[in-house]
């Protein structure tokens, strides 16, 4: 094995524009640092720009399939490769690497950048002294990358196979989420839930009545209620960083940050305390900052101040409220209302302007059972992906150091 400076292995290393783009709900994909998921481009939370902004942001270099996107800030060293068929530009704090394919394959370079040998250098190169870690371009160009003289194809084949397994889980997860979203839309937006004869209610002539609170017709017998009557907002807690540890230990509990829902590399644990705010895997979690209004679930532990737990009142109401908060219309409202403050954030007051049509118990119970099955299957897929990620994390340093070789 030999080490080479990154500049010798790349045809181009291009920093992103430092301006903040005007975000759109659709258009051309703009990759952000939280989309870089251990070598994969995770687009669960996607952001977009218009065509004019895209053209401005690719003037220095056009991102192409096979190029590597690397984060140089928050977190330093996260990386992913652009897959075939992806047209995108870079958000902030990212660098575009074009591998010199005459010297190294883009896939091998990606896994080398994710190795502990390189990640340690990234951490050492952060010498800005700022609160937010930042890797400057001159230091990045001099990062020493381990290159195996033999077996590169085998390493890429093995690690790419693990990534494909994770991708398959993500696709299944996406299908389940979209299916549940379509069911919610049909039952509670179009009001075509199955009636007592199994027919779509509204399309089959089901009785409707006007709700002054909601400003629209709802099925007869449903009640319009303000959301705070049905659910409460519970903010998180933030113990001092001196109490954080990176390995599980008796007397400690998992400390959940919103990044943990898309990146399992930075697990944190804090002492058990009555001051901790706890959540279960099935609880409805909402981002207060960053992707304000984004709903989360699937991790149990103590959650931090960037998250809030939505505590639902009443039986068979949780999945209906979860789907309501996850709907595109409500997500747009929460995201928009969050920017009214100096720092984009959400609090209990943002829920006070929301109202919802509450169906009879029988319909709630049917939806609760159906939706809960979808959510549990999604959680199982997420856990499977985390196991694959842990396996990949153990393999990369062994493969890149030469301690583990192919016969």
N, C-alpha and C positions, 0 to 999 in steps of 0.2 A: 504494500500500500504506500502511496505517496500523497503528499498534501500540495495543493495548488491554490494560489490566491483566486478568489472568485472572479476577479476581472479577467483572468486568463482563460476561464471556462465559459465566459459569456461573450456573445457577439455584441450585446448592448445591455447596459444597466441604466434604466430611465426612471427618474423620480416622477411622481404624479404632480399635477397642478396643485398648488397650495390653497386655492380658493375653495370656498364651500359652494357646491352647485345648488340650484333650485330643484328640490326633489319633486318627482311626479309620481302619481299612483300607477302609471303605465308609461311605456316608451322603451328606451334602450337601457339594458341592465347596467347599473353602476355598482361595481363590487366594493364592499366595505370590509373593514378588518374582521368583523365578526362573521363574515362569510367564509373565512379561511379556516378550514376544519381539518387539521392534521393531514394535509395533502389533498384534501377534497374541497371542491367548491360547493359549500352547503348553502343552497338558495331557499331554505325554509323561510327566512325573513329577507325578502328581496326589495331593493330600492331602485328607482328608475330616474332617468333624465330625458329631456326631449332631444330631438335630432340635432338641433343647433348646439346645445350644450355638449352633446357627445362629440361633435366634430371639433369643438374647441379643446376638449380634454384629451384628444388623441393626436394633436398636432406634433408632439414630440416623438411619439411612437404609437403605432396601432396594436393593441393587444390581439394576439392570434392564438388559435388552438395550439397547445404545446408550450406556450409561454408560461412562465411561473410568476405569480403575484406574491410578493413578500411584504409583510407588515414590519415597519420600522418603529412602530409606536403602539403601545396599548392593545395587544401585547407584542413585544419585540419578537421577531422570528417566526410568527405564524405564516404558513405558506400553503399555496394550492396551485394546481396546474389547470390551465383553461382547457376544458374538454371540447371535442369536436362539436361544431354547430353552435358555438356560443359567441355572440357578438356583445361586446361589453366595453366599458371604459373603467378607469380607476377612480375610486372616491378619494378621501384624504388619507395621508400618512401611509401610503403604499408605494411600492417600487415594482417596476416591471423588469423581469429578467428574461432575456432571449439567449438560450443556451447556444454555444458554438457546437453545432451537431457534428462537426468534424473531430471534436475532441471528447464529447460526452453527450449521452442521451438526456433529453429534458427530464424523463422519468427518474433516471438515476440521480441527477443533480437535485431533484426535488427531495428524494429520500435522504440524500447526503445532508441537505440543509436542515432536515428534521432530526438528524442524529444528535446525540448528546455532545459529541465532539464539537459540532458547530454551534448548537444552542448555548453551550457554555461560553463560547467566544462572543456570541451576541450579547449575553448578559454582562460580560466583562467590558465590552466596547461601549456600553451605555455609560458615558462619563459626563453627561450634561449636568448632573446634580439637580435636575428638576424632579418634581413629584411624579410626573408622568414619564416613564422610561422612553428614551428616544435614541435611535441609532442613526448616526449621520452617514451620508453617502460615502465620503472618503474612507471611513472605517469599514463600511460594508464591503467596499471593493477589495479590501485587504484581508477579509476573512479567509482563513485557511480551510479548504474543503478536502476531506479524505476521498481519495479515488482508488478503488481496487483495480489492479491491473487485469485480474481475471475474475470471472463470475458475475460481472455486472448484469448480464441478461437474466441470470438466475435470481439475483436479488430483486430486480424489478418485477420479474414474473411472480415471485412469492408475495411481495408486498402489494403489488397491484391486485392480486387475487383477493387479498384481505379487503382492500378498498372496494372491489366490486361487490363483495358480500355486504359491506356496509351500504353501498349504493342501492343494492337490491332491497335491503331493509327500509331505506329512505323512500324508495318508490312505493313499496307496500304501505308505508306509513302515510304517504301523500294520498294514495288511493282511498285509504280508510277515512282520512280527514275530509277529502272532497266528497266522498259518499255521505258522510254524516252531515256536511254542510248542505248538500242537496236535499236530504231528508228534512232538515230544519227549515230550509227555504220553502219546501212543498207544504209542510204541516203548519208553520207558524207565520209565514209571510203571504203565501198564496191561499192559505187556509184550506188546503186540499188534503188534510189528514183523513185517514179511513173512518167513515161513519159506521154506524151499527151494522150496516150491510156490507162493509168492506169497500164501499165506493168513495171516491174523492168528494169530500164534503161540499165545498163551494161549487165545484164544477157540476155537481149533481143536484144543485138547487137548494143547498142548505141555507137555513134562515140566517140573515145578517142584520146587525143593528149598528147605528152610528154611535161612536164614542167621542164625546166632546173633548175629553182629556187627550186622546190620541189623534184626534182630527181625521179619523178614517173609520170605515166600517170594520167591525169584528164579528165573529160568530155569535149568534144569540146565546146568552147564558154565560159568556166569558166576562171577566171583570178587568177593568183598567186599573192598574195600581202603579204608584210611584216606586221606582226601584229601591230606594232606601227602606221602604216598608218590608221588602222581601230579602234584602241582603245588607250586610254591614261591611265596612271597610276597616281592615286591621293592618296597620303599618308595621314594618319590621323593626329590628333593633340592631345596633352596631357596637359590639364590644371592641375595645382597643386592639390594634393590630399586634400588640405585644402578647396577646393571648392566643393568637392564631398558630396552629401547627399544621403540618402537611400530611401527617399520618394518623390513622385512627388509633385511639387510646382509651382505656377504661375511664369513665367520667367525662368523656368528651362527646360532642354531637356534631354531625355534619352541618357546616355553615354554608347556606345556599346564597349564591349571587346570580344575577340574571344571566351572566355569561355561561354558567354551568349547564344551562339547558341546551347549549350548542357546542360546548367544549369541555370535555371531562379531564383535561390535562392538569388543571390547577385546583385540585381538591383541597378544601380547607376545613379544619375542625376547631371548635371552640369549647371551653368548659361548659358543662351543664350548669344552668342557672335559671332561677325563676324569672329573671329578666328577659330570657330568650323568648322569641315568638316562634312557635312551632307550627309546622304544617305536615300533612300527610301526602302521599303520592297522588291521591285523588282530589286534593283541594284545588280550588281555582286560584291561581296566582296571576297577578297583573304587574307589569313593569310600570314603575313610577317615573323613571328617568330613561334616557336613551330612546329605546323603541316604545315610548309611552303608550300604554293601552294594549300592548301585546299580551295575550293570555298565555299562561304556562301551566304545566302540570308534570307529574312523573318523578319528583324527587321529594323524599321525606327528610326533615331536619329543621334547623333554625334558620329563618330567612332574614336577610339584611334589609337596610333602609331603602334600597332601590326597588324592593318588591313589596306588594301588599297582598294579603289573603282576603278573598271575598267569602265571608261566612254566610251561608244561605240559611234562611229561616224556613222551616216547614219541610215536610216529607216530600220526596220525589220532585224536588224543585232544582236540585243542583245542576243536573245536566242541561235543563232548559235554560237556566241562567248562564251557564258556561257557553252554550251555543249562541245565546243572545249577545253576550259580550264579545264573542269571537266573530260575529257577523261583520261584513265589510262596512255597513252603514255605521254601526256603533264604534267600530275601530277608527273610522275616519273622524267621528265626533270626538272621541277621547284624544286622539293624536292632535287634532286641531285645538281643542280646549286646553291642552297641556302647554301650548306655546304662549298662552296669555301671561304667564309669569316671567320673571327675569330669567330664571333657569327653567327650561321646559320640564314640567313635572305634573303629576296628578295627585289629587287627594280626595277625601270623602265628598267634598263639595261638588266635584265633577259628576258624581253619580246622582246628585239631587235634581238634575235637570232631565233625567231619563225616566220614561214611563213605559210600561209593558202590558200587553194583554195576557191575562192569566187564564188558562183553560181549566176545565173541570178536572178533578183528581184522577179520573180514569185515563184521560189522555196524557196527563203528566206522568202517571205510572208506566204507561206503555212506552213513552219516549225515554223515560229514565232507564228502563231496562235495556232498550235498544242502544241508546247512546253510551251507556256505561260499558256495554260489551265492546263497542268500538274503542273507547278510551283505554280499557284494559289491554286490548290487543296492541294498541299503539305503544303503551308503556312496556309491554313485553318485547316489542321490536326495538325500542330504545335501549333496553337492557342488553339485548343481544348485540346491538351495535357497540355498546360500551365494552362488552367482553372482547369483541374483535379489536377495538381500539387499544385495550390493555395488552392484548397479544402483540399487536403491531408495535406498541411502545417498548415491549420487552425485546422484540426481535431486532429493531433498527440498530441500537447500539452494539449488539453482538455481531450483526452482519457487517456493519461499517468498521468495526475494530478488527475484523478478521478472526474473532474468537469462535464464530460459527461459520462453517464453510460447507459447500455442497460437494458431494462426491461425484 
